[in-house]
Amino acid sequence: MNRPTGHPAIPAPRVGVLLINLGTPDAPDARSVRRYLAQFLSDRRVVEIPPLIWQPILRGAVLTTRPRKSAHAYGQVWMEGGSPLAVHTRATAEELQRALGDTAMVDWAMRYGNPSIASRLEAMKAQGCDRILLAALYPQYSAATTATAHDAAFAALARMRWQPAIRTLPPYHDDPAYIAALAASVERHLAALDFTPDALLASFHGMPERTLHLGDPYHCQAVKTARLLGEALPLPVHLSFQSRFGRAKWLEPETEATLGKLVSEGVRNIAVLTPGFSADCLETLEEIALRARDAFLRQGGEKFAFLPCLNASAEAISLYHILIGRELAGWVDETSF
């Protein structure tokens, strides 16, 4: 059948994988950070206070004081290619694309900031992706991370006349492949240290405690990840939560308080990992590798090591190859995985 005159060109159908991470300002300056925080902290999934109460606080005290402090923190960890989260997520997409070859097209996006989820979905659709896996890189599910990433994708789809078919990557907090990747990464980094830690601390991003009571599974999934990792490693693994904000009661135990408690119990040498993060970012590199380290040494600790996230390591690419291959079943030739 001949196409009508003037019919638009239609690219060959492809399968796509969109890696999604939280977000980042475009530059380590107050103006860029203010723009990023305004978007991030206006998300009803992130801050569940009614907007009539929250927005005056956000536009007042928060966005007039926090951007400058955060910009300074970003400046301490900014990389040549941009923010650490963007650099590592981009590298992960590139490495995964090499691993998948022609099986699927791999792209990446940020929930807040650039590149946006909507822009990358549009670009993937324009390149023929009529089936797309949304791979939000959060091992533990939270409404404030996984769900809001999906919200943004579905909102973009709502504006499309011709929508691609969509699948979403489930949380993988207890997947044997994830625990194995974490354990292998930890052991590789421990082998490079010039000391042997007395213990490991798994620090997860904090959430208000009320999210647990409202049904968010994040806390339980974080606890299970830490338990399984402890079973896979020869060192004891302790659990904590970081990145508190505001006056609400947050999940406990808190990271710096836990470090002090461990010192009081005789732990002098420690290694800290952040298994709730798929890639290093401000919260891992500045809050843990710098501030938590200072807190540990100040409270009497002797040696502190920060263990990097999976980032675009061989362990990460092997893990994502397994997880994504599983979710693409039926869309691609399974013998290609």
C-alpha positions, 0 to 999 in steps of 0.5 A: 500500500502506498503512503498518501502524499506528504505522509510523515516519515516513520522511523523503524520501531525500536525498544528503548530504556530510559534511565532516570535519576533524581536531578541536579542543578545546571551549575554550582551557583545559587541561581541554578540551585534555587531553580532546581530546589524550587522544582524539587521542593514544590513536588507534592510527592516530596513535600506533603504539606498543603501548598497554601502552608508550604509555598510561602515557607518555600518561597520565603525562608527556604529559597532565600537561604538554602541555595547559597549554602547548597551551591557551596556544597555542590562546588566542593564535589562538582566535576569537569563534566557537570554534577556527579549525579549527571556525570555518573548517570550519563556514563551508566547509560553509555556503558549500558548502551555498549552492553546492549548493542542494537538490542535496545536504545538507552537514554537517561533523564532527571526527574528535576533539572536537565535533561528532563524526562519529557524531553528524552521521551519525546526524543526517544519516540522521535527515533522510533521507540514505540516500547520504552522501559522506564528504569528509575534507578532507585533500589528501594521504592519510595513515593518521593523517588520512584513514584514521582519519576513515573508521575513525570513520565506519565504526564509527558505521555498524556501530552502525546497523541501517539504514545509508546507502550510503557513498562516500569522497572520494579524496586530491586532492593532484595534482588540477588543480583543487586545484593551480589553487585553491592557485595562485590563492589564493597569488597573491591573497594575494601581491598584497596584501603590501607586499613581494615574497618571494624564495621560497615555503615549502610547510610540510606537517604532519610524520609519523614517517619510519617511516610512509613505509617502512610504505607511507603515501603522504603524503610522496610526495603532499606532494612532488608537491603542492609540485612542481606548485605550483612549476610553477604559480607564478613563485616557487620553492617549497621543501618542509618538514615541521612539527609534530614530536612525540616522539623518533622520526625524522620526515620532513625537512626540518624547517620551522624548520631549512629557514627557517634554511637559506634565510636562509643561502642569501640568502633574506631575504623569504619567504612560507609556505603550508601546503597540507597543511591545508584550513583554518587551525588551531593548527598554521598560525596559532600554529606557522607564523604566530607561531613560525616567523615569529619563528624566521625573523627571529631567524636573519636574515630580514627579511620574513615572510608567512603565507599563509592556507589555502583555508578557505571562500574562493571558491577553496575552494568552487569546488574542492570543488564540482568534487571533490564533483560528480565523486564524486556522479555517479550519485547526483544529476543531473549537470546540477546541477553 
